[in-house]
Amino acid sequence: MEKMYILIFLFIISFIMRIGTPIFTPYAAAFGATSVLIGLILGFTSFSDLTGNLIAGPLVDRFGKKIFITIPLFTSGALFIAHGLASNSKQLFILHGLNGFALAFLIPAAIAMLSGYARNSREQGKNIAINGILTTIAGMVAPFLGGKMADVIGYSNTYFIIGAAILATALFATFLITERQFIITHKKKIMPTITKSNTFFSAPLLTSYLIGFAVMYIHGVVIFEVPYLTVEEGLSPSVTGKLFSFLSLGAFITLFMFFINRYDPLKRLLVGLLGMCLSLYGIFSLSLSLPLMLFLTGIFFGLVMPAMATVVTENVPRENYGKAFGIMSAVYSLGMILSSILTGIIREYISPYFIAFLIGMLVVAIVGYTRLRLNQIMKPKGDFY
């Protein structure tokens, strides 16, 4: 029952947060914010999120997860309401950054708590996959709903509703979510402390960090560029909301392919990133249908995210999940920081999709070459191709 509450909670949070995805950019532009300033706002938000991730990990492991779920939710709800009361872009800059810092504590704690409701890696993968399906469903519906709400009741009132919904969710988490306590025993022959700290930077984790950075850089470009169509082409927020729904629909389809979880997560990461790069190529070079390319991007994005969580849970002790997911979230934030700032600066001169393609393919080449060399080194000398 407790695991079901966690899954419902994560679904609600994802749904509420994604309502705001298509509306922030046009809302900031309505206050006179340029593309560069919007990029700086999103970049600063990701930076504050990164800072919070690094702080959150050790604290979650030490003091428990529930407190770092409920307090950030109450804070975020108040900040979203304040978004609706903002009167200029400077205020949005501050509010959005503070909100990023508050939410930085939420995700590592929630994912670590969900991962704890499993007895083995297969159950962990199943829990992550179920959460992925639920949050992807939210991603299919919420952006479209957010765009429609902005069309009907305006941006400010939409933020009021988002804030109120988050405060209600915080109450739900306070009374219904309980944290499972684990008794961790150690044998007398315990590994040195330095060995434990190195588990966060083992070869599989470093590879996943690098791919995670590239994936979130691509995601950051999409998050910036799609809503900006409301400014450049005068599209309705509901139209950009539909485009985000195509992205989530692709991820939804992949997440339902449970047999994929049987394959090596690092291979899934590499294939997923390569597929996202090829989808970007279809956008900036072949000028293919944007909804179709976003749909394909979502398919490969859905391949990547569960594999990320699996790499963490397979390479880090259970008692260190909070710190591990904090580091992973910080890497995600770093990708979002660079993509948001760089996209806002260069988009008048060169396609941000092209730069994201180059970064993604560079990571594919580095990881592919590294794995190939490693396989050659480990291959017995007497073997031939």
N, C-alpha and C positions, 0 to 999 in steps of 0.2 A: 504493500500500500504506500509506503514511504517513497519508493522509487517512482510510483505512478504520480505522486504529488510533484516530485522533482521534474518529471517529464512535462506535466501540465504547466508547471511554473515556467520552464524554459520556453515552451511553446508560446505562452502568453507574452512573455518578455520580448521574444523575437518578433511576434506579431505587432506589438505596440511600437517597438523601435523602428520597424521597417515602414510603418505608416509615414514616418517623417523623411524617408529616403528621397522621394522625388520633389520635396517642397523646400528644403533648406536653401538650395542654390537660387531659385527664383525669388525666395523671400529675402535673401541677402541682397540680390540684385535690385530689388525694389527699394532698398535703402541707399542705392547708388554704388554698391560694391562692384569693383571691376573683377575681371577674371583672375588677375594677379592677387587681389585682396581675398577673394573667395578661396583661392588656392592656399594662401597663407593661413586663413582661418581653419581650413580643413587640416592643414599641416600642423598647426599649433595644437589642434584638438588631438591629432594622432600622437604628437610629442607628449602631451600631458597624459594620454592613455598609456604610452610606453613607460613613462616615469611611474605611473601607478602600478603597471604590471610588475615592474622590477621590485617595487616595495611590497606588493600584495603577496607574491609567492611565499616568501619565508613567514610572513605574518599569518597567512592562511594555515600553513602547516603547524604553526605554534599555538595559535589561539582558536582554531576551529574555523569552519566554513560558513556557518549560518550567519554569524555576526557580519561577515563581509559580503553577505547577500542582502540582508535587510537594510542596513544603514545606507549603502550606496543607492538602494532603490528609493528610499525616502528622500535622499538628497537629489537624485536625478529627477524625481517627480516635481520637486519644487523648482528646479532649474528649467525644466521644460515649460512650466507655467510662466516663468520669468521670460522665456523666449517670446511668448505672446505679448508681453508687456514692453519689449524692447522698442526703442525709438530711433536707433541709429546702428550702423554697422560696427562701431567700436564696442557697443554693448553686446552685440552678437558674438564678437570675437572673444570677449571675456566669458560669457555664459557658455558658449560652445566648448571652450577649453576646459572650464571647470566641470562640465558634464562629462567630457572625455576622461578626466581624472577620476571622477566618481565611479563611472562604469568600469574602469580598469580593474577594480577590485572584484567586481561582480562575476565576470566570465570565468577567470581561473578558479574561483571558489565553487561556482556552480558545476563546471565540468569536472573538477576534482571530486566533488560530492557525488556526482552521477557515476563516475568511474569507480568509486568506492563500493557501489552496490553491485559488485560482481565478484565471483569466486575464482575466475580465471580469465585469461586473455580473450578467449572466445566470447564469454559473456560481456566483457568490456567492449569488444568490437560490436556486439549486438546492441548494447545500450547506446553507444555512440551513433550507430546506424539509425536506430529508432528516433533518437533526438534529431539527427540530420533530416529524416523524413518529415518530422513534425515542424521543424523550423523552416524547411523548404516549402511546405504547404503554406506556412505563414508568409513566406517570401513571395509566393504566387498571388496571394490575395491582398496582402497589406499595402504594397505600393500603389496598386490600382485604387484601393479604397482611400488611401491618403490623398492621391491626386483628385479624386472626386470630391472629397471633403473640402480640399482647398478651393476647388471651383465653386462649391455651393456656399460654404460658410466663411471662407477666407483663411489666410494663413494663421493669423493670430488665434482665432477660435479653434483651429485644428490643433495648435500647440497646447491650448488650454485643455482640450480633451485628452491629448496624449499624456500630459502631466497628471491629470486626475486619474487616468487609468493606471499609471505606474504607481501612484500612491495606494490605490486599491490593491494592486498586486503585492505591494510591500506588506500590507496587512495580511493578505493571504499567506505569504511566506512566513510571517511572524508566528502565526498560530497553527499552521498545518505542516510545515516542513520540520522534520527532526533529523538530527545529524547522527549517523551511525558511528559508533565509537569502536575502534579496532585496538586490540591488545597485541602489541608487536613484541615478539621475543627475539633475542639474539643469542647465538651460540657463544661459548666462551672465546673461541678463536674468531675474533671479529676483525674485519679488514681495517687497515689504517684509514684515518679520516680523509687523507688526501685522495684515496681511491674512491671514496664515496662522492667527493666533490667532482671528480673527473667523469662520473656517470652522466652529468649534464652536458658534457662535451665529447661524448664518444662519437665514433665515425658515423653510425646511423643517424644520431641526433644532429650532428653538424650538417649532414646531407639534407635532412628534413628542414633544418633552419634555412639553408640556402634556397631550397625550392619554395619554402613557405614565404620567404621574402619576395621572390619573383612573382609568385601567385598573387600575393596581396598588392604588389605594385600594379599588376594588370587589373586587379579588382578595383584599386583606387582610381585608375584612369577611367574605368567604366562608370564608377560612382560619380566622378566629376563630369565627364563628357555627356552622358545621357540626360541628366537634369538640365545641363546648360543649353540643350536644344530649345528649352522654353524661352531662353533669352535670345539666342541667335536666330531661331526660325519662328518664334512666336507660337510654339506649340502649347497646348494646354497641359497642365500638370498631370491630368488623367491619362494623356497619351504617353508621357514618359513613364508613368506608373505601369502602363501596359507593357512597355519595353522591359522593365525590370521583372515583370511577371514571366516573360519568355525566358529570361535568365534562370529564374527559380524553377520553371517547368522542366528545363533541361536537367538541372541538378536533381530534381524529384525523380525523374525517370532512372537516372543512374543509381540513386540510393536504394531503389527498389530491386536492383539486381544484386541480391544478397550473395550470390555465388562469387562475385568479384572479391569479397572479403577473404576468400581462400588463397588469393595470390599474394606474393611478397609485397608488403606495403610500399617499400622503396621503389619497386618497379611501377606500382600504381601512381606514385608521385611523379615519376619521370614521364610516364605516358600522359598523365593529366596535364602537366605543364606544357608538353609539346603540343597537345591538342589545343590548348588555350592560345598558344602562339600562332598556330595555323589559322585559328578563327580570327585573330586580330589581322593576320595577313589578308584574309578575305574582306575585311572592312576597309583597310586603308589602301590596298593595292588593286583588288579586284572589284571593289565597289559593290559587293554582293549585298543582298537584303540585310539590313541591320537587325530586324527581328530574328531572322534565321541564324545569323552569326552569334547573336546573344544567346540564342537557344543552344547552339553548339558549345559556346563558352561555358554555359551552365552545366552541360553534360560532363565536360571534363573537370569543371570545378567540383562537381559532386563526386568525382572519382578521387580527388585530392584530399578533401577535408577529413573524411573518416580515416584515411590512411595516415594523416598527420597524427591524429589522436592515438592510433594503434602503435605507431613508432614510439611515442612517448610512454605509453603504458607497458610496452614490451621491454623497454630499456631503462626504466626508472623504478625504484622501489615504491611500493604503495604509500609509505609514509612521507614521500617527497613529491607526491603528485602536484601539490599546490605550487611549489617552487618551479617544477618542470613546466607546468602549463602557464605559469607566469612568464617564464623565459620565452616560451613559444608565442604567447600573446604579444610580448615586447617585440619579437621579430616581425610579427604581423604589423604592428604599429609602425615600425621602422619603414616597412615597405609602403604603407599608406602615407607616411610623412613625406617621403621623397617624391612619390607619385603626385600627391596633391600640390606640393609647391612647384615642382618642375612642370607639371601640366599647365598650371596657371601662368607660368612665365613663357613657355615655348609655344603654346597653342596658336599664337598669331603668326608663327613663322614655320612650324613644322608639325605634322600630325603626331599627337601624343600616342596614338595607337602604334605608330611606327617605332617610337622610342621604347614602348613597352614590349613590342615584338623583339627588338634587339636585345633588351635585357633578359627576357625570357629565354631566347635562343642561346645567349651566352651562358646562362646557368645550365641549360640542357647539355651544352657542349662540355662544360667543366665537369658536371656530375657524370655524364656518360663516359668521358675519357678516364676519370678517376676510377670508376667501377671496372672499366675494361682493364686498366693497368693492375688493379687489385686482383682481378680474376686470373690474369696472366702470371702474377707473382705466386699466387696460391696453387696454380695448376702444377701437377707433378711433371718433372722434367721429361719423363719417358712418354708423355701423351702427345699425340699429334692431332691436328685438325683434320 
